[in-house]
Amino acid sequence: MQILRSWREVPPDLKGAALAIGNFDGVHRGHQAVLGEAIGIAKREGRRSGAVIFEPHPREFFTPDKPFFRLTPLPLKLELLDALGLDQTFVIGFDRELAGLGAEEFAAEVVANGLGASHAVVGHDFAYGKGRTGTTEQLAALGKTLGFGVDVVAPVGTGSTTFSSSRIREHLRNGEVREAAEQLGYWWRVRGTVSEGAGRGKGLGFPTLNLPLAPGQGIGHGIYAMRVHHDGRRFHAAGYVGARPTFGEGEPVLEAYLLDFSGDLYGKEVEAELIAFLRPDETFASAADLAGQMRQDCDRAREILTKIDADDPMRRYKLGRALAEEGSI
């Protein structure tokens, strides 16, 4: 997949694509329907398919002092888009100039003239232009005038639930990782470089790797069954998210104890998939009591993860299969 960083001076051979436009945080199954429609149009018409995303996320631009829970930081988002089979993605810098464009200006200057889109594919709730005043109906009318088609994808969901990034964030805040995964179409994950911890896990007989959590990553505190990926290998793990109340510490962390593993991943980049919530965070009277509970947590995590490996429900979905087959994309 080709990545372009501007909507200006786009090479002529990259214009004329069918482009899905949106933030696509999480690249969830609703987003995948929008992206899949762009891919389908491109195949039928012999064109290139692509996505248009914005960086930083508009919420981060407008409220920089308020931490925002991003489901997929840019590198992971691009890898997921690539796995879906897009030919190109435009990463458009969201700045004061872009935020100030009215709906008509955005359609004319960015979509038609800059990107040269043949089709703009958007979700049912897509809003654009200064103050988010542009509607899908207005975009369709502008497209007719400016020379590009507009396709609006209906809501995607199950039962009465429509898939949405905000709903997925709420599931993760509540520790409902299976519910989040069903909307995403893959197990949600944290990626980062293993940092040095306090060493308390090692002292308890459970040496853990520590991953920093990005500001705003409000994952429900507690114990999880996790799978940790590194260098094409996948390890079972019992993981922890929280502020370690037994030791009186305050900043949330993600720690993972890799089952049946010996080695050192300090300084290495890893991904931790959250597979199942085991129990809430709690305070123990002593380190010995905590170690005893950790042994039980590890046994339960091992049992759950063995079953998931044998019959992974996320393999029903394209991204779930891609992630499972590759270890990590």
Beta strands, then each sheet from edge to edge (+ up, - down):
strand 1: 2-4
strand 2: 18-21
strand 3: 49-55
strand 4: 88-93
strand 5: 119-123
strand 6: 149-153
strand 7: 157-158
strand 8: 161-162
strand 9: 189-193
strand 10: 209-211
strand 11: 222-230
strand 12: 233-242
strand 13: 253-258
strand 14: 269-280
sheet 1: 1+ 4+ 3+ 2+ 5+ 6+
sheet 2: 7+ 8-
sheet 3: 9+ 14- 11+ 12- 13+ 10-
end
